[in-house]
């Protein structure tokens, strides 16, 4: 067995066994900076993008700190979506199954869309780790079925998304029932101003760790632009998916209505397509996630709900049917591919009105390749802003001087000499301005 670098944290032997089984040998940056802090019992805020290993940054030390002899809630982990809650729950189970005989760890997942009454009946025995969505956790607490007052650890994952989805109030309600000396761990891609009063209420001098991505997106993602040019966009996406023939391709839309429209359009063209968005019932969402896992779909249409936190294995291609309003979501969307060192392709179908957003993405360090799709084949085309750049160049130097000095309406002897003198004056002035700017 290879020596894992997680040994330095002196975690319980069963956790090291689980780490070896999972194939983790070297901690990620956020794990390295937060595991020791969490083990010491300190509160912390971890700001990082998805795919940085933050789930295990808190799961490993929490499981190390649990007391197996206490059959009561010791840690609560809140996630904004059912899918993410389920995902965290399964990661916890993968480690818990290595616990020695007589020191078993109990973990339960509580999410909306499940039978609340049956859940309440099963809560005669309290789990040691609670994972779930804020609304359902709060419901169970208010019903006096789940006792969180015994827990001294609370994790809020994807906190900015919690804020967007209106879950902070639910968290506030059950967090207020937890001990005063509460170790709170908050993970978020961004820390919005509106979140700060809540953090201040529960956290006193937390350790703040920000992991800036070395680049905006994974190194092995190829970013491609495809102009819509007034063509049928669903038809264009259909042709692109056929040309790519992805292992698993995900098409992103901004609204549930648009996602349904795209999915229906692709299905009409004979594709087997899954869809995932907030309007699906919990049972439908669960079924789609299982079908994706079982490789029943080659194509998936989703809203940004799937861009945060949900780890769908094997996505080789991401297609942006439209650019997100919040450009941070571009990073989250394309982050679904090229995970764990593999490569991926992110294609954006753009329109003229997207120019400002594309410029902003380029300023964030994203480099686009420009292509077109004709007769089912991709061809490289000139840069979309090449014409503008050419115009900019033409307005400097000689061309600018020419544009500012007009030919007189009545030509007199020596007019050319006079024009050249005027043009030289302008060129000298331009050169002086350029030197000063440098």
KEPA-604832 format. One line per 8 residues: their letters; for each residue x, y, z of C-alpha. Coordinates in Angstrom, 3 decimals, padded with zeros to 6 digits, always signed. Layout:
// residues N
a	X Y Z  ...
END
This chain:
// residues 438
xxxxxxxx	+000.000 +000.000 +000.000  +001.379 +003.435 -000.995  +002.142 +005.806 +001.831  -000.519 +008.527 +001.797  +000.428 +012.118 +002.601  -002.754 +012.335 +004.726  -000.791 +010.502 +007.479  +000.606 +013.853 +008.646
xxxxxxxx	-002.836 +014.792 +010.073  -002.808 +011.785 +012.431  -006.372 +010.854 +011.502  -007.934 +007.707 +012.947  -006.616 +004.498 +011.299  -009.983 +003.630 +009.697  -010.058 +007.055 +007.980  -006.559 +006.462 +006.570
xxxxxxxx	-007.770 +003.044 +005.326  -010.708 +004.730 +003.601  -008.416 +007.394 +002.061  -006.173 +004.659 +000.660  -009.199 +002.818 -000.723  -010.436 +006.022 -002.383  -006.990 +006.529 -003.924  -006.276 +009.906 -002.291
xxxxxxxx	-002.523 +010.274 -001.786  -001.921 +014.004 -001.664  -004.239 +016.614 -000.088  -005.529 +019.409 -002.339  -004.673 +022.993 -001.375  -007.955 +023.601 +000.482  -007.604 +020.272 +002.349  -004.040 +021.116 +003.338
xxxxxxxx	-005.041 +024.519 +004.689  -008.286 +023.566 +006.428  -007.982 +020.018 +007.827  -005.618 +021.070 +010.695  -007.895 +024.058 +011.531  -011.036 +021.893 +011.644  -009.292 +019.235 +013.734  -008.449 +021.973 +016.289
xxxxxxxx	-012.165 +022.816 +016.553  -011.883 +026.272 +014.958  -014.555 +027.827 +012.716  -013.542 +028.521 +009.130  -014.682 +029.969 +005.810  -013.355 +028.287 +002.685  -013.765 +030.220 -000.531  -013.048 +028.081 -003.577
xxxxxxxx	-014.471 +026.938 -006.882  -016.085 +023.522 -007.354  -013.739 +020.598 -007.944  -011.094 +021.712 -005.399  -011.738 +018.839 -002.957  -013.663 +020.877 -000.352  -016.104 +018.056 +000.524  -013.296 +015.924 +001.954
xxxxxxxx	-011.699 +019.039 +003.509  -014.538 +018.973 +006.063  -015.785 +015.349 +005.938  -012.431 +013.803 +006.972  -011.800 +015.943 +010.111  -015.478 +015.817 +011.160  -015.436 +012.007 +011.087  -012.196 +012.002 +013.041
xxxxxxxx	-013.756 +014.213 +015.754  -016.934 +012.103 +016.191  -017.414 +010.189 +019.422  -018.831 +006.756 +018.384  -020.080 +006.121 +021.937  -022.503 +009.101 +021.752  -025.724 +008.097 +019.960  -026.806 +011.644 +019.276
xxxxxxxx	-026.392 +014.259 +016.535  -022.818 +015.573 +016.551  -022.504 +017.216 +013.112  -024.971 +018.786 +010.673  -024.066 +019.292 +006.990  -026.456 +021.486 +004.971  -026.428 +021.557 +001.146  -028.613 +023.654 -001.188
xxxxxxxx	-029.772 +020.863 -003.527  -031.006 +017.313 -002.999  -028.424 +016.009 -005.458  -025.515 +017.639 -003.623  -026.841 +016.440 -000.230  -027.039 +012.879 -001.589  -023.558 +013.158 -003.034  -022.050 +014.290 +000.303
xxxxxxxx	-023.987 +011.527 +002.110  -022.466 +008.856 -000.141  -018.960 +010.262 +000.414  -019.562 +010.025 +004.191  -020.762 +006.417 +003.829  -017.633 +005.465 +001.852  -015.531 +006.450 +004.883  -017.951 +005.273 +007.595
xxxxxxxx	-017.958 +001.692 +006.232  -014.306 +001.371 +007.317  -015.112 +002.111 +010.982  -014.074 -000.736 +013.313  -016.593 -003.151 +014.851  -018.345 -001.579 +017.820  -017.444 +001.962 +016.688  -019.878 +002.267 +013.789
xxxxxxxx	-020.784 +005.747 +012.595  -024.405 +006.501 +011.750  -025.201 +009.044 +009.032  -028.592 +009.953 +007.559  -029.644 +012.107 +004.613  -032.797 +014.235 +004.940  -034.093 +015.915 +001.789  -037.408 +017.212 +000.476
xxxxxxxx	-039.617 +014.975 -001.630  -039.314 +011.996 +000.743  -041.949 +010.690 +003.172  -041.635 +013.010 +006.181  -043.775 +010.865 +008.478  -041.679 +007.741 +007.863  -038.531 +009.798 +008.477  -039.926 +011.044 +011.819
xxxxxxxx	-040.737 +007.476 +012.887  -037.166 +006.356 +012.125  -035.739 +009.225 +014.186  -036.380 +007.390 +017.455  -032.647 +006.720 +017.122  -030.716 +009.896 +016.341  -027.907 +009.713 +013.730  -024.429 +011.053 +014.546
xxxxxxxx	-024.085 +012.892 +011.234  -027.024 +014.671 +009.591  -026.750 +015.638 +005.915  -029.602 +017.351 +004.111  -031.318 +020.339 +002.575  -032.053 +023.251 +004.970  -035.840 +023.140 +004.544  -036.167 +019.462 +005.448
xxxxxxxx	-033.667 +019.656 +008.348  -035.579 +022.657 +009.745  -038.932 +020.833 +009.351  -037.655 +017.860 +011.350  -036.214 +020.140 +014.039  -039.521 +022.058 +014.359  -041.391 +018.718 +014.652  -039.125 +017.903 +017.634
xxxxxxxx	-038.023 +014.770 +015.775  -034.407 +015.775 +015.071  -032.350 +017.076 +017.987  -029.601 +019.373 +016.742  -028.907 +020.979 +020.152  -026.371 +018.164 +020.798  -024.334 +018.957 +017.660  -021.302 +021.194 +017.977
xxxxxxxx	-020.344 +021.169 +014.269  -022.300 +022.789 +011.414  -021.256 +022.836 +007.757  -022.901 +025.114 +005.195  -021.872 +024.038 +001.706  -022.347 +026.305 -001.352  -023.397 +029.164 +000.975  -023.831 +031.738 -001.826
xxxxxxxx	-026.264 +029.407 -003.596  -028.107 +028.938 -000.257  -028.533 +032.717 -000.172  -029.786 +032.845 -003.790  -032.302 +030.073 -003.101  -033.616 +031.687 +000.098  -032.404 +028.971 +002.509  -030.439 +031.155 +004.947
xxxxxxxx	-033.573 +031.729 +007.066  -034.078 +027.943 +007.489  -030.428 +027.518 +008.510  -030.733 +030.442 +010.938  -033.749 +028.793 +012.591  -032.077 +025.465 +013.347  -028.597 +026.938 +013.950  -030.074 +029.096 +016.739
xxxxxxxx	-030.946 +025.855 +018.587  -027.356 +024.603 +018.428  -024.739 +025.196 +021.183  -023.278 +028.668 +021.635  -019.773 +027.273 +021.159  -020.548 +026.041 +017.653  -017.832 +025.154 +015.165  -019.207 +026.494 +011.904
xxxxxxxx	-017.632 +025.675 +008.542  -018.815 +027.670 +005.551  -017.860 +026.839 +001.959  -018.703 +029.097 -000.942  -017.471 +030.074 -004.393  -018.159 +033.739 -003.520  -018.942 +035.612 -000.294  -021.760 +038.073 -001.159
xxxxxxxx	-022.340 +041.140 +001.051  -025.840 +039.883 +001.995  -024.307 +036.740 +003.509  -021.976 +038.625 +005.860  -024.519 +039.535 +008.636  -025.421 +035.842 +008.985  -021.747 +034.817 +009.174  -021.048 +037.546 +011.754
xxxxxxxx	-023.929 +036.295 +013.921  -022.509 +032.781 +014.275  -018.764 +033.104 +013.661  -016.213 +034.861 +015.821  -012.831 +035.389 +014.141  -013.125 +032.428 +011.756  -010.095 +031.336 +009.771  -010.573 +032.537 +006.187
xxxxxxxx	-009.030 +030.485 +003.402  -009.362 +031.594 -000.196  -008.160 +029.299 -002.937  -007.729 +031.318 -006.110  -007.797 +029.055 -009.129  -004.425 +029.078 -010.906  -006.503 +029.829 -013.968  -010.201 +030.507 -014.412
xxxxxxxx	-010.929 +026.988 -015.672  -009.155 +023.625 -015.871  -006.095 +023.577 -018.107  -007.376 +020.803 -020.347  -010.644 +022.481 -021.364  -010.782 +023.693 -024.955  -013.120 +026.721 -025.162  -014.864 +027.039 -028.528
xxxxxxxx	-017.149 +029.729 -029.956  -019.800 +028.947 -032.571  -021.715 +031.919 -034.082  -025.504 +031.461 -034.238  -025.830 +033.816 -037.261  -029.656 +033.802 -037.128  -029.720 +030.019 -037.587  -032.041 +027.665 -035.673
xxxxxxxx	-030.087 +027.253 -032.415  -031.610 +023.899 -031.431  -030.741 +022.579 -034.897  -027.210 +023.961 -034.474  -026.800 +022.277 -031.048  -028.150 +019.007 -032.508  -025.571 +019.139 -035.347  -022.777 +020.005 -032.862
xxxxxxxx	-023.664 +017.049 -030.591  -023.712 +014.695 -033.595  -020.337 +016.037 -034.781  -018.796 +015.730 -031.284  -020.350 +012.319 -030.486  -019.595 +012.895 -026.766  -019.176 +010.232 -024.102  -021.634 +012.410 -022.164
xxxxxxxx	-022.603 +015.905 -023.319  -024.434 +018.467 -021.172  -026.312 +021.412 -022.710  -026.878 +024.397 -020.401  -029.820 +026.810 -020.585  -030.664 +029.777 -018.338  -034.294 +028.898 -017.568  -036.348 +025.760 -016.907
xxxxxxxx	-038.652 +026.701 -019.813  -035.713 +026.977 -022.243  -034.198 +023.704 -020.960  -037.494 +021.904 -021.678  -037.695 +023.547 -025.103  -034.163 +022.347 -025.999  -034.722 +018.839 -024.591  -038.039 +018.470 -026.474
xxxxxxxx	-036.429 +019.771 -029.682  -033.533 +017.288 -029.448  -035.912 +014.411 -028.612  -037.970 +015.286 -031.732  -034.739 +014.941 -033.724  -034.355 +011.380 -032.423  -031.894 +011.892 -029.538  -032.272 +010.179 -026.152
xxxxxxxx	-031.976 +013.137 -023.809  -032.166 +013.504 -020.025  -033.108 +016.763 -018.366  -032.483 +018.145 -014.906  -033.939 +021.361 -013.473  -035.916 +022.639 -010.501  -039.393 +021.896 -011.887  -038.856 +018.132 -011.925
xxxxxxxx	-040.389 +016.214 -009.033  -037.894 +014.679 -006.557  -038.729 +011.216 -007.922  -038.047 +012.329 -011.520  -034.753 +013.997 -010.542  -033.657 +010.859 -008.688  -034.580 +008.719 -011.686  -032.653 +010.966 -014.123
xxxxxxxx	-029.544 +010.937 -011.876  -029.711 +007.118 -011.776  -030.126 +006.936 -015.568  -027.090 +009.209 -016.001  -025.092 +006.976 -013.647  -026.211 +003.881 -015.614  -025.105 +005.582 -018.891  -028.618 +005.502 -020.341
xxxxxxxx	-028.167 +009.001 -021.765  -025.496 +010.383 -024.036  -027.007 +013.869 -023.770  -028.321 +015.904 -020.840  -030.026 +019.320 -020.814  -029.757 +021.267 -017.559  -030.166 +024.620 -015.862  -027.448 +026.036 -013.583
xxxxxxxx	-028.771 +023.874 -010.737  -026.553 +021.103 -012.161  -023.535 +023.389 -012.505  -022.958 +023.705 -008.773  -021.906 +020.788 -006.651  -023.380 +017.900 -008.631  -020.578 +015.596 -009.681  -021.729 +013.768 -012.808
xxxxxxxx	-018.967 +011.431 -013.922  -017.700 +011.319 -017.509  -018.907 +014.638 -018.979  -016.693 +015.125 -022.031  -018.521 +018.086 -023.626  -020.331 +021.132 -022.237  -022.487 +023.225 -024.576  -023.739 +026.668 -023.584
xxxxxxxx	-026.956 +027.146 -025.531  -026.812 +030.684 -024.116  -024.326 +032.467 -021.872  -025.365 +032.763 -018.205  -026.292 +036.229 -016.912  -023.818 +035.777 -014.036  -020.535 +034.928 -015.764  -019.273 +033.044 -012.675
xxxxxxxx	-021.725 +030.365 -013.772  -019.744 +029.966 -017.012  -016.858 +028.769 -014.822  -019.157 +026.429 -012.866  -020.728 +025.051 -016.048  -017.509 +024.254 -017.883  -016.082 +022.898 -014.622  -018.332 +019.840 -015.120
xxxxxxxx	-015.831 +018.583 -017.697  -012.036 +018.011 -017.636  -012.169 +016.774 -014.048  -009.407 +014.769 -012.346  -006.876 +015.546 -015.075  -008.968 +014.469 -018.075  -009.647 +016.778 -021.045  -012.913 +018.351 -022.131
xxxxxxxx	-014.550 +020.687 -024.639  -016.767 +023.692 -023.826  -018.717 +025.066 -026.796  -020.673 +028.334 -026.605  -023.273 +029.214 -029.232  -023.141 +033.015 -029.255  -025.042 +035.919 -030.769  -023.994 +039.494 -031.506
xxxxxxxx	-025.462 +040.712 -028.195  -023.046 +038.413 -026.286  -019.967 +040.413 -027.343  -019.544 +042.270 -024.003  -019.852 +039.030 -022.014  -017.292 +037.292 -024.246  -014.833 +040.178 -023.788  -015.269 +039.902 -019.998
xxxxxxxx	-014.614 +036.131 -020.134  -011.455 +036.797 -022.160  -010.343 +039.281 -019.482  -010.812 +036.456 -016.951  -008.130 +034.549 -018.884  -010.296 +032.350 -021.116  -008.961 +031.903 -024.619  -011.505 +030.976 -027.285
xxxxxxxx	-011.085 +029.119 -030.539  -013.494 +030.241 -033.289  -015.268 +027.625 -035.386  -018.280 +027.234 -037.645  -020.373 +024.199 -038.427  -021.231 +023.439 -042.036  -022.716 +020.201 -043.360  -022.030 +018.486 -040.040
xxxxxxxx	-018.318 +019.403 -039.966  -016.403 +021.918 -037.868  -014.150 +024.412 -039.632  -011.904 +027.039 -038.048  -012.850 +030.621 -038.874  -011.258 +034.020 -038.281  -011.569 +035.624 -034.842  -014.970 +037.218 -034.257
xxxxxxxx	-013.355 +040.604 -033.412  -010.741 +040.601 -036.175  -012.690 +043.192 -038.159  -012.962 +045.520 -035.150  -009.228 +045.138 -034.439  -008.431 +045.988 -038.065  -010.599 +049.120 -037.839  -008.827 +050.153 -034.617
xxxxxxxx	-005.410 +049.786 -036.251  -006.526 +051.817 -039.258  -007.484 +054.774 -037.052  -003.928 +055.264 -035.854  -000.808 +056.725 -037.496  -000.907 +057.496 -041.243  -004.581 +056.523 -041.660  -005.663 +058.752 -038.760
xxxxxxxx	-003.702 +061.676 -040.139  -005.316 +061.170 -043.573  -008.783 +061.058 -042.035  -008.223 +064.343 -040.172  -006.803 +066.317 -043.127  -009.341 +066.789 -045.898  -008.555 +067.673 -049.480  -009.567 +071.267 -050.199
xxxxxxxx	-012.648 +071.707 -052.400  -010.768 +074.219 -054.639  -007.350 +072.861 -055.528  -004.611 +075.524 -055.547  -000.907 +075.143 -056.480  +001.081 +073.563 -053.620  -002.017 +072.009 -051.911  -000.289 +068.577 -051.661
xxxxxxxx	+002.687 +070.105 -049.857  +000.319 +071.907 -047.452  -001.651 +068.684 -046.798  +001.584 +066.735 -046.129  +002.691 +069.428 -043.655  -000.638 +069.191 -041.792  -000.471 +065.377 -041.760  +003.123 +065.394 -040.423
xxxxxxxx	+002.024 +067.717 -037.614  -000.782 +065.293 -036.627  +001.540 +062.266 -036.805  +004.113 +063.963 -034.554  +001.385 +064.857 -032.063  +000.096 +061.234 -032.104  +003.626 +059.893 -031.520  +004.088 +062.238 -028.551
xxxxxx	+000.772 +061.048 -027.012  +001.745 +057.381 -027.527  +005.166 +057.902 -025.899  +003.571 +059.683 -022.959  +001.048 +056.839 -022.491  +003.849 +054.269 -022.517
END
